């Protein structure tokens, strides 16, 4: 199962920062079990929303150079409040360090103006073909799919394009 935890990109400053939103709906299947009678977004999904947001910043900045972006490390993760159905998790990512193979970000998620999660995350960037040349076509397919999804998530104002 694939979880898309970014519903919209609201701000993008390539190489520097990104702001995204995730609207939490009671219709999301994982909420049926987390927790019965008190539905809240699982902490691991909150972290994944941070990771996906930072990955969009990398892709947009580097023109989708790498097909695969993975969480390498999450440090100083702090959960400060719940995200409940009907609420919006607003994610803010700021670049701390940009490298050839990995990037580190300061990440924060807020709900109704209050801090819900904060962390420092490091993401690793790679292409599958670098490990197995026969996977070059898979890289191309992944990048095409990510470009298409990005077009749905980010619709900049004419002056931002």
C-alpha positions as CSV (number, residue, x, y, z in Angstrom):
1,X,0.0,0.0,0.0
2,X,1.3,3.4,-0.9
3,X,0.5,6.4,1.3
4,X,0.5,9.8,-0.3
5,X,0.9,12.2,2.7
6,X,1.2,15.4,0.8
7,X,-2.0,16.8,-0.6
8,X,-0.7,20.1,-1.8
9,X,2.5,22.0,-2.1
10,X,1.8,25.6,-1.0
11,X,5.2,27.2,-1.1
12,X,8.5,26.2,-2.8
13,X,11.8,27.9,-2.7
14,X,14.1,25.4,-4.6
15,X,17.1,24.3,-2.6
16,X,15.9,26.2,0.5
17,X,12.4,25.3,1.7
18,X,9.0,23.9,1.0
19,X,5.6,24.1,2.7
20,X,3.0,21.4,2.2
21,X,-0.3,20.3,3.7
22,X,-1.9,17.0,4.5
23,X,-5.6,17.0,5.1
24,X,-6.6,14.2,7.5
25,X,-9.9,12.5,6.7
26,X,-11.7,9.9,8.7
27,X,-11.9,7.9,5.5
28,X,-8.2,7.0,5.7
29,X,-8.2,3.3,6.4
30,X,-5.4,3.3,9.0
31,X,-7.5,5.5,11.3
32,X,-10.0,2.6,11.8
33,X,-7.3,0.9,14.0
34,X,-5.4,3.8,15.3
35,X,-7.1,4.1,17.7
36,X,-10.7,2.7,17.9
37,X,-12.9,5.5,19.4
38,X,-10.0,8.1,19.2
39,X,-8.7,8.3,15.7
40,X,-5.3,10.0,15.4
41,X,-2.7,10.1,12.7
42,X,0.1,7.6,13.7
43,X,3.4,9.2,14.6
44,X,5.2,7.2,11.9
45,X,2.8,8.7,9.3
46,X,3.5,12.2,10.6
47,X,7.3,11.5,10.1
48,X,6.5,10.1,6.6
49,X,4.7,13.4,5.8
50,X,7.9,15.3,6.7
51,X,10.0,12.9,4.6
52,X,7.7,13.1,1.5
53,X,7.7,16.9,1.8
54,X,11.5,17.0,1.9
55,X,11.7,14.6,-1.0
56,X,9.5,16.9,-3.1
57,X,12.0,19.7,-2.4
58,X,14.9,17.6,-3.5
59,X,13.1,16.5,-6.7
60,X,12.1,20.0,-7.6
61,X,15.5,21.4,-6.9
62,X,17.4,18.8,-8.8
63,X,14.9,18.4,-11.7
64,X,14.0,14.8,-10.7
65,X,17.7,13.7,-11.1
66,X,17.2,10.8,-8.7
67,X,14.4,8.2,-8.8
68,X,14.7,7.1,-5.2
69,X,14.8,9.2,-2.1
70,X,14.8,7.4,1.2
71,X,14.9,8.3,4.9
72,X,18.4,7.7,6.2
73,X,18.0,9.2,9.6
74,X,15.5,11.0,11.9
75,X,16.9,12.8,14.9
76,X,15.4,14.8,17.7
77,X,11.9,13.7,16.7
78,X,9.3,15.3,19.1
79,X,5.6,14.7,19.0
80,X,3.7,17.5,20.6
81,X,0.1,17.1,19.7
82,X,-2.3,14.8,17.9
83,X,-3.5,15.2,14.4
84,X,-7.2,14.2,14.3
85,X,-9.6,13.8,11.4
86,X,-10.9,17.1,10.0
87,X,-7.6,18.8,10.7
88,X,-4.7,19.8,8.5
89,X,-1.1,19.0,9.1
90,X,1.0,22.0,7.7
91,X,4.5,20.8,7.0
92,X,7.5,23.2,6.8
93,X,10.9,22.0,5.6
94,X,14.1,24.0,5.7
95,X,17.4,22.9,4.2
96,X,20.2,22.5,6.7
97,X,22.8,20.7,4.5
98,X,22.7,19.8,0.8
99,X,25.1,17.1,-0.4
100,X,25.6,15.0,-3.5
101,X,24.2,11.8,-2.0
102,X,22.1,13.1,0.9
103,X,20.4,16.1,2.4
104,X,19.6,17.1,5.9
105,X,16.5,19.2,6.8
106,X,14.9,20.9,9.8
107,X,11.3,19.7,9.6
108,X,8.1,20.8,11.5
109,X,4.5,20.0,11.3
110,X,1.8,22.2,12.8
111,X,-2.0,21.8,13.4
112,X,-4.1,24.9,13.9
113,X,-0.9,26.9,14.5
114,X,0.4,24.7,17.2
115,X,3.5,22.4,16.8
116,X,2.5,18.8,16.3
117,X,5.9,17.3,15.3
118,X,9.5,18.5,14.8
119,X,12.6,16.6,13.7
120,X,15.9,16.8,11.9
121,X,15.8,14.4,8.9
122,X,18.4,13.1,6.5
123,X,17.4,11.8,3.2
124,X,19.5,9.7,0.8
125,X,19.2,10.2,-3.0
126,X,20.0,7.5,-5.5
127,X,19.2,5.9,-8.8
128,X,18.5,2.2,-8.9
129,X,20.6,1.9,-12.1
130,X,23.7,2.9,-10.0
131,X,23.3,-0.5,-8.2
132,X,22.0,-2.5,-11.1
133,X,22.2,-1.2,-14.7
134,X,19.2,-3.3,-15.7
135,X,17.0,-1.0,-13.5
136,X,17.6,2.1,-15.7
137,X,14.1,1.7,-17.2
138,X,12.6,1.5,-13.7
139,X,14.3,4.8,-12.8
140,X,12.7,6.4,-15.8
141,X,9.3,5.1,-14.9
142,X,9.6,6.3,-11.3
143,X,10.7,9.7,-12.4
144,X,7.9,10.0,-14.9
145,X,5.3,9.1,-12.3
146,X,6.8,11.5,-9.8
147,X,6.8,14.4,-12.3
148,X,3.1,13.7,-13.0
149,X,2.2,13.7,-9.3
150,X,4.3,16.9,-8.8
151,X,2.3,18.6,-11.5
152,X,-0.9,17.8,-9.5
153,X,0.6,18.9,-6.1
154,X,2.4,22.1,-7.2
155,X,0.5,24.7,-9.2
156,X,2.6,27.9,-8.7
157,X,1.4,31.4,-9.3
158,X,2.5,32.7,-12.7
159,X,5.3,34.7,-10.9
160,X,6.6,31.6,-9.1
161,X,7.0,29.4,-12.2
